[in-house]
Amino acid sequence: MTPIVALKFQVGARTLAAVAKRLVRVPFSLDAVLATEPLVLPHLPEDADGYLVTSLPEAMLDRLDGHGLLAFVRQRYVRFHVDLSAGEAAWLAGLSGSARSGIKRKAKKLAAANGGALDIRRYHDAAAFADFHPLARAVSATTYQEKLLGSGLPDDTASVRHLESLAAADRLRAWLLFVENAPVAYLCCTADGGSLRYDHVGHDPAHNDLSPGAVLQVEAMRELFADGRFARFDFTEGEGQHKRQFSTGGTACLDVLLLRRTLGNRATVAALRRFDGMMALAKRAATHPALMKLAKNIRR
């Protein structure tokens, strides 16, 4: 049976409503994004409403054969990545001066809070992952990713076994950052072709002032440059300041819905189009100087 996907009407992290559809997911890996390989859609089961294509390179949209299905672009973003073959020195040189000074300042502050040295532990094989998972889960339970987005480190049996199998096959890299012997940030990445994916990440918000997530990210990147196992670090779908700051390249991508031309699906697309249009208008309006000044006065 085709899995159900919730198409969300979302404002920030808050979901106002959702429409359930049975969709066949067709994700582009970073390797496929960079190769701009033509999209070949799999067979559409009888019970499916359509496809959800993620990370389709924007340049390929005009060449997308939707097989007569109703097409709707749901999201646009840059899929950022780091070219690990360039080396750490080149990566650091590509960052802004303020970013480099920020990296040093944050690492120094966090080290001072931990007695003068950073405590970052690596868990890259199956045996080590068994130690990593319960500690990282404790951190994940405190994060906004889990509380608001439902995207914390998974703890169901099937997901854990899958991650264990990847670790056993040298296709997983995981790290924990400790402060005074307590875990406060984690990063768990899995291999996809020649890339390592930014899959599961989070830090305890009680330590926000120490920027543990940023420090852990940088130290993990240093190790990956030295390791030489992977060609790229894939920041996956979606954008963020840290992705933009740390990346060495990016590709404009789209998430596209391809739905059967039923009345219900037409109504869903119409509702999504209206909602997304209103959100785009609200974002533009929020940048108006008068409204920004009003918001600032309200916050006071």
C-alpha positions as a Markdown table, in Angstrom:
| # | Residue | x | y | z |
|---|---|---|---|---|
| 1 | Met | 0.0 | 0.0 | 0.0 |
| 2 | Thr | 1.3 | 3.5 | -0.9 |
| 3 | Pro | 2.2 | 5.4 | 2.3 |
| 4 | Ile | 0.2 | 8.4 | 3.4 |
| 5 | Val | 1.9 | 11.8 | 3.2 |
| 6 | Ala | 0.5 | 14.9 | 5.1 |
| 7 | Leu | 0.5 | 18.0 | 2.9 |
| 8 | Lys | 0.8 | 20.7 | 5.5 |
| 9 | Phe | -0.6 | 24.2 | 5.6 |
| 10 | Gln | 2.3 | 25.5 | 7.8 |
| 11 | Val | 3.3 | 28.8 | 9.3 |
| 12 | Gly | 6.9 | 28.5 | 10.5 |
| 13 | Ala | 7.0 | 25.4 | 12.7 |
| 14 | Arg | 3.2 | 25.5 | 13.3 |
| 15 | Thr | 0.9 | 23.3 | 11.3 |
| 16 | Leu | -2.5 | 24.9 | 10.9 |
| 17 | Ala | -4.0 | 22.0 | 8.9 |
| 18 | Ala | -3.0 | 19.1 | 6.7 |
| 19 | Val | -4.4 | 17.0 | 3.8 |
| 20 | Ala | -3.5 | 13.3 | 3.7 |
| 21 | Lys | -2.6 | 11.9 | 0.3 |
| 22 | Arg | -1.1 | 8.6 | -0.8 |
| 23 | Leu | 2.0 | 9.6 | -2.6 |
| 24 | Val | 5.0 | 7.8 | -4.1 |
| 25 | Arg | 8.1 | 9.7 | -3.0 |
| 26 | Val | 10.8 | 10.3 | -5.6 |
| 27 | Pro | 13.8 | 11.9 | -3.9 |
| 28 | Phe | 16.8 | 13.2 | -5.8 |
| 29 | Ser | 20.1 | 12.3 | -4.1 |
| 30 | Leu | 22.8 | 15.0 | -4.1 |
| 31 | Asp | 24.7 | 12.9 | -6.6 |
| 32 | Ala | 21.7 | 12.9 | -8.9 |
| 33 | Val | 21.2 | 16.7 | -8.4 |
| 34 | Leu | 24.7 | 17.5 | -9.4 |
| 35 | Ala | 24.6 | 15.1 | -12.4 |
| 36 | Thr | 21.2 | 16.5 | -13.5 |
| 37 | Glu | 20.1 | 13.0 | -14.5 |
| 38 | Pro | 16.7 | 12.8 | -16.2 |
| 39 | Leu | 13.9 | 11.9 | -14.0 |
| 40 | Val | 12.3 | 8.5 | -14.6 |
| 41 | Leu | 9.1 | 8.1 | -12.5 |
| 42 | Pro | 8.4 | 4.7 | -11.1 |
| 43 | His | 5.1 | 2.9 | -11.7 |
| 44 | Leu | 2.2 | 4.6 | -10.0 |
| 45 | Pro | 0.1 | 2.1 | -8.0 |
| 46 | Glu | -3.7 | 2.1 | -8.3 |
| 47 | Asp | -4.2 | 3.3 | -4.7 |
| 48 | Ala | -1.8 | 6.3 | -5.1 |
| 49 | Asp | -2.9 | 9.9 | -5.5 |
| 50 | Gly | 0.4 | 10.8 | -7.3 |
| 51 | Tyr | 4.1 | 11.5 | -6.7 |
| 52 | Leu | 6.0 | 13.8 | -4.4 |
| 53 | Val | 9.3 | 14.7 | -6.2 |
| 54 | Thr | 11.9 | 16.3 | -3.9 |
| 55 | Ser | 15.1 | 18.1 | -4.8 |
| 56 | Leu | 14.3 | 18.3 | -8.5 |
| 57 | Pro | 16.9 | 20.7 | -10.0 |
| 58 | Glu | 15.0 | 23.8 | -11.1 |
| 59 | Ala | 16.7 | 23.6 | -14.5 |
| 60 | Met | 15.0 | 20.3 | -15.1 |
| 61 | Leu | 11.4 | 21.4 | -14.4 |
| 62 | Asp | 10.7 | 22.2 | -18.1 |
| 63 | Arg | 11.9 | 18.7 | -19.0 |
| 64 | Leu | 9.7 | 17.0 | -16.4 |
| 65 | Asp | 7.3 | 14.5 | -18.0 |
| 66 | Gly | 4.4 | 14.5 | -15.6 |
| 67 | His | 2.5 | 11.8 | -17.7 |
| 68 | Gly | -0.6 | 14.1 | -17.8 |
| 69 | Leu | -0.7 | 14.5 | -14.0 |
| 70 | Leu | -1.5 | 17.8 | -12.3 |
| 71 | Ala | 1.8 | 19.4 | -11.4 |
| 72 | Phe | 2.3 | 21.9 | -8.6 |
| 73 | Val | 5.6 | 23.3 | -7.2 |
| 74 | Arg | 5.2 | 23.3 | -3.5 |
| 75 | Gln | 8.7 | 24.5 | -2.4 |
| 76 | Arg | 11.7 | 26.2 | -3.8 |
| 77 | Tyr | 15.1 | 26.2 | -2.0 |
| 78 | Val | 18.8 | 25.9 | -2.6 |
| 79 | Arg | 20.3 | 22.5 | -1.8 |
| 80 | Phe | 23.7 | 23.3 | -0.3 |
| 81 | His | 26.7 | 21.1 | -0.1 |
| 82 | Val | 30.4 | 21.1 | 0.9 |
| 83 | Asp | 33.0 | 19.8 | -1.6 |
| 84 | Leu | 35.2 | 17.7 | 0.8 |
| 85 | Ser | 37.8 | 17.0 | -1.9 |
| 86 | Ala | 38.9 | 20.7 | -1.7 |
| 87 | Gly | 40.4 | 20.3 | 1.7 |
| 88 | Glu | 39.9 | 22.1 | 5.0 |
| 89 | Ala | 42.2 | 25.0 | 4.3 |
| 90 | Ala | 40.3 | 25.9 | 1.1 |
| 91 | Trp | 37.0 | 25.5 | 2.9 |
| 92 | Leu | 38.1 | 27.9 | 5.7 |
| 93 | Ala | 39.5 | 30.3 | 3.2 |
| 94 | Gly | 36.1 | 30.4 | 1.5 |
| 95 | Leu | 34.3 | 31.5 | 4.6 |
| 96 | Ser | 33.9 | 35.2 | 5.5 |
| 97 | Gly | 36.3 | 36.7 | 8.0 |
| 98 | Ser | 33.5 | 37.2 | 10.5 |
| 99 | Ala | 32.5 | 33.5 | 10.1 |
| 100 | Arg | 36.1 | 32.4 | 10.8 |
| 101 | Ser | 36.5 | 34.6 | 13.8 |
| 102 | Gly | 33.1 | 33.4 | 15.0 |
| 103 | Ile | 34.2 | 29.8 | 14.7 |
| 104 | Lys | 37.2 | 30.5 | 16.9 |
| 105 | Arg | 35.3 | 32.5 | 19.4 |
| 106 | Lys | 32.5 | 30.0 | 19.9 |
| 107 | Ala | 35.0 | 27.0 | 20.2 |
| 108 | Lys | 37.0 | 29.0 | 22.8 |
| 109 | Lys | 33.9 | 29.8 | 24.8 |
| 110 | Leu | 32.6 | 26.3 | 24.8 |
| 111 | Ala | 36.0 | 24.9 | 25.7 |
| 112 | Ala | 36.3 | 27.3 | 28.7 |
| 113 | Ala | 32.9 | 26.0 | 29.9 |
| 114 | Asn | 34.3 | 22.5 | 29.8 |
| 115 | Gly | 37.5 | 23.0 | 31.8 |
| 116 | Gly | 39.6 | 24.3 | 28.9 |
| 117 | Ala | 39.1 | 21.7 | 26.2 |
| 118 | Leu | 36.4 | 20.6 | 23.8 |
| 119 | Asp | 35.0 | 17.1 | 24.5 |
| 120 | Ile | 33.7 | 15.6 | 21.2 |
| 121 | Arg | 33.3 | 11.9 | 20.9 |
| 122 | Arg | 32.9 | 9.9 | 17.6 |
| 123 | Tyr | 30.7 | 6.9 | 17.0 |
| 124 | His | 31.3 | 5.5 | 13.6 |
| 125 | Asp | 30.8 | 1.7 | 13.8 |
| 126 | Ala | 28.0 | -0.5 | 14.9 |
| 127 | Ala | 29.3 | -1.1 | 18.4 |
| 128 | Ala | 29.9 | 2.6 | 19.0 |
| 129 | Phe | 26.5 | 3.5 | 17.6 |
| 130 | Ala | 24.9 | 1.4 | 20.4 |
| 131 | Asp | 26.5 | 3.7 | 22.9 |
| 132 | Phe | 25.7 | 6.8 | 20.9 |
| 133 | His | 22.0 | 6.3 | 20.3 |
| 134 | Pro | 20.6 | 6.5 | 23.9 |
| 135 | Leu | 22.8 | 9.5 | 24.7 |
| 136 | Ala | 21.8 | 11.3 | 21.5 |
| 137 | Arg | 18.1 | 10.5 | 22.1 |
| 138 | Ala | 18.3 | 12.2 | 25.5 |
| 139 | Val | 19.5 | 15.4 | 23.7 |
| 140 | Ser | 17.0 | 15.0 | 20.9 |
| 141 | Ala | 14.1 | 14.9 | 23.3 |
| 142 | Thr | 15.0 | 18.5 | 24.4 |
| 143 | Thr | 15.2 | 20.0 | 20.9 |
| 144 | Tyr | 12.8 | 22.1 | 18.8 |
| 145 | Gln | 13.4 | 19.7 | 15.9 |
| 146 | Glu | 11.6 | 17.0 | 17.9 |
| 147 | Lys | 9.1 | 19.1 | 19.9 |
| 148 | Leu | 7.9 | 21.3 | 17.0 |
| 149 | Leu | 8.8 | 19.5 | 13.8 |
| 150 | Gly | 8.7 | 15.9 | 14.9 |
| 151 | Ser | 12.1 | 15.3 | 13.3 |
| 152 | Gly | 14.3 | 14.2 | 16.1 |
| 153 | Leu | 16.6 | 11.2 | 16.1 |
| 154 | Pro | 14.3 | 8.2 | 15.5 |
| 155 | Asp | 13.9 | 5.6 | 18.2 |
| 156 | Asp | 11.6 | 3.1 | 16.7 |
| 157 | Thr | 13.0 | -0.4 | 16.2 |
| 158 | Ala | 13.1 | -0.4 | 12.4 |
| 159 | Ser | 14.9 | 2.9 | 12.2 |
| 160 | Val | 17.4 | 2.1 | 14.8 |
| 161 | Arg | 18.2 | -1.3 | 13.1 |
| 162 | His | 18.6 | 0.6 | 9.8 |
| 163 | Leu | 21.1 | 3.0 | 11.3 |
| 164 | Glu | 23.0 | 0.1 | 13.0 |
| 165 | Ser | 23.2 | -1.7 | 9.6 |
| 166 | Leu | 24.6 | 1.5 | 8.0 |
| 167 | Ala | 27.2 | 1.8 | 10.8 |
| 168 | Ala | 28.2 | -1.8 | 10.2 |
| 169 | Ala | 28.7 | -1.0 | 6.5 |
| 170 | Asp | 30.9 | 2.1 | 7.2 |
| 171 | Arg | 28.0 | 4.3 | 5.9 |
| 172 | Leu | 27.3 | 6.3 | 9.1 |
| 173 | Arg | 29.2 | 9.0 | 11.0 |
| 174 | Ala | 27.9 | 10.2 | 14.4 |
| 175 | Trp | 29.3 | 12.6 | 17.0 |
| 176 | Leu | 28.3 | 13.9 | 20.4 |
| 177 | Leu | 29.6 | 17.0 | 22.1 |
| 178 | Phe | 29.8 | 16.9 | 25.9 |
| 179 | Val | 30.0 | 19.7 | 28.5 |
| 180 | Glu | 31.1 | 18.5 | 32.0 |
| 181 | Asn | 30.6 | 14.9 | 30.8 |
| 182 | Ala | 26.9 | 15.5 | 29.8 |
| 183 | Pro | 25.9 | 15.3 | 26.2 |
| 184 | Val | 24.5 | 18.6 | 24.9 |
| 185 | Ala | 24.7 | 18.3 | 21.0 |
| 186 | Tyr | 24.6 | 15.5 | 18.5 |
| 187 | Leu | 25.1 | 15.0 | 14.8 |
| 188 | Cys | 24.2 | 11.7 | 13.0 |
| 189 | Cys | 24.9 | 11.5 | 9.2 |
| 190 | Thr | 24.4 | 8.6 | 6.7 |
| 191 | Ala | 26.0 | 7.9 | 3.4 |
| 192 | Asp | 24.2 | 8.3 | 0.1 |
| 193 | Gly | 26.4 | 7.4 | -2.8 |
| 194 | Gly | 29.5 | 9.6 | -2.6 |
| 195 | Ser | 27.9 | 12.0 | -0.2 |
| 196 | Leu | 27.4 | 12.1 | 3.6 |
| 197 | Arg | 23.9 | 13.4 | 4.5 |
| 198 | Tyr | 23.1 | 15.9 | 7.2 |
| 199 | Asp | 20.3 | 13.7 | 8.5 |
| 200 | His | 19.8 | 14.1 | 12.3 |
| 201 | Val | 21.0 | 17.1 | 14.3 |
| 202 | Gly | 20.1 | 18.9 | 17.5 |
| 203 | His | 21.4 | 20.5 | 20.7 |
| 204 | Asp | 20.0 | 21.1 | 24.2 |
| 205 | Pro | 18.5 | 24.6 | 24.2 |
| 206 | Ala | 19.6 | 25.1 | 27.8 |
| 207 | His | 23.1 | 25.5 | 26.3 |
| 208 | Asn | 22.2 | 27.9 | 23.5 |
| 209 | Asp | 24.6 | 30.6 | 24.7 |
| 210 | Leu | 27.5 | 28.2 | 24.1 |
| 211 | Ser | 26.6 | 27.5 | 20.4 |
| 212 | Pro | 27.2 | 23.7 | 20.8 |
| 213 | Gly | 25.6 | 22.9 | 17.5 |
| 214 | Ala | 27.8 | 25.2 | 15.5 |
| 215 | Val | 30.9 | 24.1 | 17.2 |
| 216 | Leu | 30.1 | 20.4 | 16.7 |
| 217 | Gln | 29.4 | 21.0 | 13.0 |
| 218 | Val | 32.7 | 22.6 | 12.4 |
| 219 | Glu | 34.7 | 19.9 | 14.3 |
| 220 | Ala | 32.8 | 17.2 | 12.4 |
| 221 | Met | 33.7 | 18.9 | 9.1 |
| 222 | Arg | 37.4 | 19.0 | 10.1 |
| 223 | Glu | 37.3 | 15.2 | 10.6 |
| 224 | Leu | 35.5 | 14.6 | 7.3 |
| 225 | Phe | 38.1 | 16.6 | 5.4 |
| 226 | Ala | 40.9 | 14.5 | 7.0 |
| 227 | Asp | 39.0 | 11.2 | 6.6 |
| 228 | Gly | 38.7 | 11.4 | 2.8 |
| 229 | Arg | 35.9 | 8.8 | 2.8 |
| 230 | Phe | 33.3 | 11.0 | 1.2 |
| 231 | Ala | 33.3 | 13.4 | -1.7 |
| 232 | Arg | 30.7 | 15.8 | -0.4 |
| 233 | Phe | 28.8 | 16.8 | 2.7 |
| 234 | Asp | 25.1 | 17.1 | 1.8 |
| 235 | Phe | 23.0 | 19.7 | 3.7 |
| 236 | Thr | 19.9 | 18.1 | 2.2 |
| 237 | Glu | 16.6 | 19.9 | 1.5 |
| 238 | Gly | 15.7 | 23.3 | 2.9 |
| 239 | Glu | 17.8 | 26.3 | 3.7 |
| 240 | Gly | 19.3 | 27.9 | 6.8 |
| 241 | Gln | 21.9 | 30.5 | 7.7 |
| 242 | His | 24.4 | 27.8 | 8.8 |
| 243 | Lys | 24.0 | 25.8 | 5.6 |
| 244 | Arg | 24.6 | 29.0 | 3.5 |
| 245 | Gln | 27.5 | 30.0 | 5.6 |
| 246 | Phe | 29.4 | 26.6 | 5.6 |
| 247 | Ser | 28.6 | 25.4 | 2.1 |
| 248 | Thr | 30.9 | 25.6 | -0.9 |
| 249 | Gly | 28.1 | 25.2 | -3.5 |
| 250 | Gly | 24.4 | 25.0 | -3.9 |
| 251 | Thr | 21.8 | 24.0 | -6.5 |
| 252 | Ala | 18.4 | 25.6 | -6.9 |
| 253 | Cys | 15.8 | 22.8 | -6.4 |
| 254 | Leu | 12.1 | 22.3 | -6.2 |
| 255 | Asp | 9.6 | 20.0 | -4.4 |
| 256 | Val | 6.9 | 19.1 | -7.0 |
| 257 | Leu | 3.6 | 17.4 | -6.5 |
| 258 | Leu | 2.3 | 15.3 | -9.4 |
| 259 | Leu | -1.3 | 14.4 | -8.7 |
| 260 | Arg | -4.0 | 12.5 | -10.6 |
| 261 | Arg | -6.6 | 14.9 | -12.1 |
| 262 | Thr | -9.4 | 14.1 | -9.7 |
| 263 | Leu | -11.8 | 16.7 | -8.2 |
| 264 | Gly | -10.3 | 16.1 | -4.8 |
| 265 | Asn | -6.8 | 16.6 | -5.9 |
| 266 | Arg | -7.7 | 19.7 | -7.9 |
| 267 | Ala | -9.3 | 21.2 | -4.8 |
| 268 | Thr | -6.2 | 20.3 | -2.8 |
| 269 | Val | -3.8 | 22.0 | -5.2 |
| 270 | Ala | -6.1 | 25.1 | -5.4 |
| 271 | Ala | -6.1 | 25.3 | -1.6 |
| 272 | Leu | -2.3 | 24.9 | -1.3 |
| 273 | Arg | -1.8 | 27.5 | -4.1 |
| 274 | Arg | -3.9 | 30.0 | -2.3 |
| 275 | Phe | -2.3 | 29.3 | 1.1 |
| 276 | Asp | 1.2 | 29.4 | -0.2 |
| 277 | Gly | 0.4 | 32.7 | -2.1 |
| 278 | Met | -0.9 | 34.3 | 1.1 |
| 279 | Met | 2.2 | 33.2 | 3.0 |
| 280 | Ala | 4.5 | 34.7 | 0.3 |
| 281 | Leu | 2.5 | 37.9 | 0.4 |
| 282 | Ala | 2.8 | 38.0 | 4.2 |
| 283 | Lys | 6.5 | 37.5 | 4.1 |
| 284 | Arg | 6.9 | 40.4 | 1.6 |
| 285 | Ala | 4.7 | 42.6 | 3.7 |
| 286 | Ala | 6.6 | 41.9 | 6.8 |
| 287 | Thr | 9.8 | 43.3 | 5.3 |
| 288 | His | 8.1 | 46.7 | 4.7 |
| 289 | Pro | 9.9 | 49.3 | 6.8 |
| 290 | Ala | 6.7 | 50.6 | 8.5 |
| 291 | Leu | 5.7 | 47.1 | 9.5 |
| 292 | Met | 9.2 | 46.2 | 10.8 |
| 293 | Lys | 9.2 | 49.3 | 12.9 |
| 294 | Leu | 5.7 | 48.5 | 14.3 |
| 295 | Ala | 6.8 | 44.9 | 15.2 |
| 296 | Lys | 9.9 | 46.3 | 16.9 |
| 297 | Asn | 7.7 | 48.7 | 19.0 |
| 298 | Ile | 5.3 | 45.8 | 19.9 |
| 299 | Arg | 8.2 | 43.7 | 21.1 |
| 300 | Arg | 9.3 | 46.5 | 23.4 |
